[in-house]
Amino acid sequence: MTQYYPNRSNIVRPGSPTSASFEVCVRDSLDTASAKEWNQLGGHNEPFLSYEFLVALERHGCVGEAFGWHPRHLLVRDARGRLVGAMPMYVKTNSYGEFVFDWSWASAYERCGLGYYPKLVISIPYTPIRGPRLLAAPSADTHLVQDLLIEQAIGLANNQGFSGVHWLFTDRDDTRRLRDHSLILRMGVQYHWHNNSYRDFDHFLEGFQSRKRKKVKRERLRVAEQGIRMRILHGNEADDATWRTVHRFYVDTFDRKWGVPTLNLNFFRELGRTMGERVMLVLAEHAGRTVACAVSFRSDEALYGRFWGCERSFHSLHFEACYYQGIEYCIRHGLRRFEPGAQGEHKISRGFLPTRTWSAHWIGHGRFREVLADFCRREQSVMQQEYEALWALSPYREDAIPLTQRNRRVDRAE
């Protein structure tokens, strides 16, 4: 293990106000915690924060030296040894798999003769999904634990020479807490669908403008006309042959896009066993053969689209497998929203409206901190204009926009 990646048992400074009440430690694997105590911090409902998801990444080499994601989870225990706070934290030696793009920041450091890597990232590897990052037990003083997590991460970065600390895809509450610590906020935009108490897919389409409603119906009809049958399985219903097919599509997509397929077959197999119904597969079958697959995850209230692969081109199949089947699933199971992943303005015309995302950044170098804070302020102004302009692409009649998204459209403080 190199000097950059400490695994100290206790990083609270002796004599500090918190040292009598808490032990704060860094661990290079979640195996040092139990599934029960970790999941009670949020993993019971957040699939990507779950012990099962994060441990599977570690057990099967999906994070670590090979991919530049070095687990260094920050854990807070009270005087009785109970886990009362945590952050899924990683030392990063690159910016791959983060989806908050800071390659230009790294380049600027390099041009100045400075090192941007390693850095600390609090995020879910390869997962551009919003969620809590400052995890606190329901019985704990939430703000006290969250403040401790923030301060300790920054202190660790200062002591060990990391260039910065980056909280990615934070939820609303964490974004505000991090803002209160004067961190640099950075805005992004994704496209999310919200359930407006729809009875079925046709009821959902009733809120569309006529021309755009006809387009969606035509896309769905095109899939059926090609003789494609759609089938949904949950993780606990998939056999080994299905997981092999899923992984083949996953790898093929990355190969065609010159990407790096970091998730291996054993990782998917384990998720099928341990996460069960929280994994949702949409399989497209043609002439007795599976020709495409979309992989999603679900919580009690949301569906999250993550991976897609197809062995050859079929008209509109991507829209059916990745969007329309997921919307129908949400309506059928009473889920409140569907987040189909990062990027893709084409999602708007299919019912996914612009939604702000946030990250928060602490930068160690004083001058770069000023420069990047100014950059993010300017970028946010441009992003806000883009966000508002994207609403012009909405397929909904104005009176049919889901109330949740209508309210957030005007909420600049989220």
HELIX and SHEET records of a PDB file:
HELIX    1   1 LEU A   30  THR A   32  5                                   3    
HELIX    2   2 ALA A   35  TRP A   38  1                                   4    
HELIX    3   3 ASN A   39  GLY A   43  3                                   5    
HELIX    4   4 PRO A   47  LEU A   49  5                                   3    
HELIX    5   5 TYR A   51  ARG A   59  1                                   9    
HELIX    6   6 TRP A  103  ARG A  111  1                                   9    
HELIX    7   7 THR A  142  GLN A  160  1                                  19    
HELIX    8   8 ARG A  172  ASP A  180  1                                   9    
HELIX    9   9 PHE A  201  LEU A  205  1                                   5    
HELIX   10  10 SER A  210  GLU A  225  1                                  16    
HELIX   11  11 GLY A  235  GLU A  237  5                                   3    
HELIX   12  12 ASP A  240  ARG A  256  1                                  17    
HELIX   13  13 LEU A  265  MET A  275  1                                  11    
HELIX   14  14 GLY A  276  ARG A  278  5                                   3    
HELIX   15  15 LEU A  317  PHE A  319  1                                   3    
HELIX   16  16 GLU A  320  TYR A  324  3                                   5    
HELIX   17  17 GLN A  325  HIS A  333  1                                   9    
HELIX   18  18 GLU A  345  ARG A  350  5                                   6    
HELIX   19  19 GLY A  366  LEU A  390  1                                  25    
HELIX   20  20 TRP A  391  LEU A  393  5                                   3    
HELIX   21  21 GLU A  398  ALA A  400  5                                   3    
HELIX   22  22 LEU A  403  ARG A  409  1                                   7    
SHEET    1   A 4 PHE A  22  ARG A  27  0                                        
SHEET    2   A 4 HIS A  73  ASP A  78 -1                                        
SHEET    3   A 4 LEU A  83  MET A  87 -1                                        
SHEET    4   A 4 LEU A 135  ALA A 136 -1                                        
SHEET    1   B11 TRP A  69  PRO A  71  0                                        
SHEET    2   B11 MET A  89  LYS A  92 -1                                        
SHEET    3   B11 LYS A 119  ILE A 122 -1                                        
SHEET    4   B11 GLY A 164  TRP A 167  1                                        
SHEET    5   B11 LEU A 353  ILE A 363 -1                                        
SHEET    6   B11 ILE A 184  HIS A 194 -1                                        
SHEET    7   B11 ARG A 337  GLU A 339 -1                                        
SHEET    8   B11 ALA A 302  CYS A 310  1                                        
SHEET    9   B11 ARG A 289  ARG A 298 -1                                        
SHEET   10   B11 VAL A 279  HIS A 286 -1                                        
SHEET   11   B11 ILE A 228  HIS A 234 -1                                        
END                                                                             
